């Protein structure tokens, strides 16, 4: 069964928030909420691209940025994503 990428991201978001509980909204490295970092790693692994490619791909994925609450002009740097992993 194939799953839509946006549906995958939404499911990851819900599961990450559930798993992190009250700590989900606390900022992790880079000032982004912990659940956002978890979902970014899920996205990166699902799509099979590198840390460096992740912010570049997100620039063109408006709906995913909206689900994550990210501004396309202020995406996390690849080094922030790498360090949070």
C-alpha positions as CSV (number, residue, x, y, z in Angstrom):
1,X,0.0,0.0,0.0
2,X,1.4,3.3,-1.0
3,X,0.9,6.3,1.2
4,X,0.8,9.9,0.2
5,X,3.8,11.9,1.5
6,X,1.6,14.6,3.1
7,X,-0.4,11.9,4.9
8,X,2.9,10.3,6.1
9,X,4.1,13.6,7.5
10,X,0.7,14.2,9.3
11,X,0.8,10.8,10.8
12,X,4.5,11.3,11.9
13,X,3.5,14.6,13.4
14,X,0.6,13.1,15.4
15,X,2.7,10.2,16.6
16,X,5.7,12.4,17.6
17,X,3.5,14.7,19.6
18,X,1.9,11.7,21.3
19,X,5.2,10.1,22.1
20,X,6.9,13.3,23.3
21,X,3.9,14.3,25.4
22,X,4.3,17.5,27.3
23,X,7.8,17.9,25.9
24,X,6.7,18.0,22.3
25,X,6.5,21.8,22.0
26,X,9.7,22.5,23.8
27,X,12.5,23.8,21.6
28,X,15.3,21.4,20.7
29,X,18.5,22.4,19.0
30,X,18.0,25.2,16.5
31,X,14.9,26.6,18.3
32,X,12.4,24.3,16.6
33,X,9.9,22.2,18.6
34,X,11.1,18.6,19.3
35,X,8.3,17.1,17.3
36,X,9.4,19.1,14.2
37,X,12.9,17.5,14.5
38,X,11.4,14.1,14.7
39,X,9.2,14.6,11.7
40,X,12.0,16.1,9.7
41,X,14.1,12.9,10.3
42,X,11.1,10.8,9.3
43,X,10.7,12.8,6.1
44,X,14.4,12.6,5.3
45,X,14.6,8.9,5.8
46,X,11.4,8.2,3.9
47,X,12.5,10.1,0.9
48,X,16.1,8.8,1.2
49,X,18.0,12.0,0.9
50,X,20.8,13.5,2.8
51,X,20.8,16.1,5.6
52,X,22.1,18.7,3.2
53,X,19.3,18.1,0.8
54,X,16.5,18.3,3.3
55,X,16.1,22.1,3.6
56,X,16.4,22.5,-0.2
57,X,13.6,20.0,-0.8
58,X,11.4,21.6,1.8
59,X,11.6,25.0,0.1
60,X,9.4,23.6,-2.7
61,X,7.0,21.7,-0.5
62,X,4.6,24.3,0.8
63,X,2.0,21.9,2.2
64,X,4.6,20.0,4.2
65,X,6.1,23.3,5.6
66,X,2.5,24.3,6.6
67,X,2.0,21.0,8.5
68,X,5.3,21.5,10.3
69,X,4.6,25.2,10.9
70,X,7.8,26.2,9.2
71,X,8.4,29.4,7.2
72,X,9.9,28.5,3.8
73,X,12.3,31.4,4.2
74,X,13.5,30.3,7.6
75,X,14.0,26.6,7.4
76,X,16.5,24.8,9.7
77,X,20.0,24.5,8.4
78,X,21.1,21.0,7.5
79,X,23.7,21.1,10.3
80,X,20.8,21.7,12.8
81,X,19.0,18.6,11.5
82,X,22.2,16.5,11.6
83,X,22.9,17.6,15.2
84,X,19.4,16.8,16.4
85,X,19.6,13.3,15.0
